[in-house]
Amino acid sequence: QVQLGESGGGLVQAGGSLRLSCAASGRTFSTSWMGWFRQAPGKERESVAAISGSGGRTDYADSVRGRFTISRDNAKNTVYLQMNSLKPEDTAVYYCAAARPYYYPTTSGAYVHWGQGTQVTVSS
């Protein structure tokens, strides 16, 4: 039912910024936590940030806290990830995901819809 599409990735120098967008289809977007994940070559997928359905609560990985900001616009069915002060170690494919409606996602397994990913490359 739900389809997600990421955009905004690209190549940026260390210290620069990018803003990722994830546009969602579906009828329950505003009731679902949304998350951003990333996977670097040879590494496991990791959670980057998450935001509640209303946007009132957010979670961040320690590695990005203070540099990245997750937000959403429910009128547009879109979630964003503003990435500032980018580092080479941020290089990865970034995915957005939607959790089950009304469910707090304690693990990545709670996310039931995933986007196709967008590449972010940070040069040193």
N, C-alpha and C positions, 0 to 999 in steps of 0.2 A: 504493500500500500504506500509506504513512505519511500521516497527517493531523495537522495542528497547529492549535491554537486558543489565541489570546492572550486575556488578560483583565487587568484592573487599571488600564487607562488612565483618564484623567479630567482635570479642571481643578484646578490647584494654583497657589498663589502662589509667586513667586520665593523661594528658600530652603527650600521645602518638600520633601517626599519622596513617592515613589510606589514601589510594588512591582508589577512586571509578572510574570505567570505565563504559561507556555506548556505546555499539556498535549498530549502526543503519543500517538498510537496507533502500532502497528507492533511488529515482532519484534526489531529491531536497534537500539533506542534507545541501549542502553548501550555500543555499539561505535561510535557516531557523534559527531563533534564537533557542537556546537550553537552557533548564533550569533544575536545580536540585531543588527538593522539598523534604520535609520530614514530617512525621506524627508520633508523639509519642502517646502512648496509652492514650485514653481519650481526646486527643487534636485535634484541627483542623489542616488540612494540611497547611503548610506554605512554602513560597518561600525561598530558600536558596541562589541561585545564578543563573545568566543567562549570556549568551554570544551570541553576534551577529554572523551572518553567516560567516563573514570573520575573526572573532575573535578579531576585533578591538575595540569592546566596551564590557564592563562587568558591571553587577549590582550585589550587594551583600546585604543580610540582615544585619542590624546593629549588630545582635547577632553573626555573623560569620566574619565580615569584619576584615581583618588583620590576621585571622587564616586560612581561607579557600581560595583556589584559583581555579577558573574554567578555563579550557583551552579546546582546540579542535584541532584535526588533521583531516582535511577534506580529505586528501588522504586515511585515514583509516576509514573514516565515524565514528569517535569516539570522544566522549566528556568525559572529566575527571573532577573529583573534588578531589583536594588535600586537606586533612583535617589535620591540625597541631594543637598542643596544645589542644587536645580534652578534653571536659568536660563531666561530667555525664549528663548534660542537653542536650547534643548533641545526646543522645540515641534516636533512631527513625528508622523507615523504610524510606529509601531514594529512591526516584523515579527520573528518568530522563524523560524529555518530550521534544517534538518538536513542535514548533509553526507553524502556517500556513506560507508557503513560502512568503517572501517579506513583512511580517507583523510584526510590532513591538508589542510584547506582553505586554500590559499594565496591564493585569490581567491574572490569571491562565486559564480563559476561552478561551484565545487565543491559548492555547496549545491543539493540536488536536490528538497527539499520545503520549502514555504513556508506560513506561516500567512496569515490574512486581514488581519491588522494591527489595532492598537488605537491610538486617538488619545490623544496626550499634549499638553496645552496648559498652558503656564506663563505666568502673567500677571505683569506688572511692578508 
